[in-house]
Amino acid sequence: MRIRVRRTGGFAGIEKHAQINTAGRADAEQWADLAERALAEGRSEPPVGVPDGFAYQITVDDRTVYCADPRLTDPQRKLITRVLKEGA
């Protein structure tokens, strides 16, 4: 499974992106569970965010959802944080 996160917006408007490929990882099942929960509560269109807030695009394989601060769900926040921290 390939998980990609793209973050846009913020005060400086700097875009950040990262991805994780879970194939062959010992924790692949945990990633899959977290990704499924994050996708379940995402939107099919980019939501209206708040001024200087971040907007996110989460893509898992061929499925993409959108979300934005401050209305991230806990699974979305966890997945975004992990991918941006551990991803390349």
Buried (B, 14 or more C-beta within 10 A) or exposed (E): BEBBBBBBBBEEEEEEBBBBBBEEEEEBEEBBEBBBBBBEBBEEEBEEBEEEBBBBBBBBEEEBBBBBBEEBBEBBBBBBEBBBEEBE
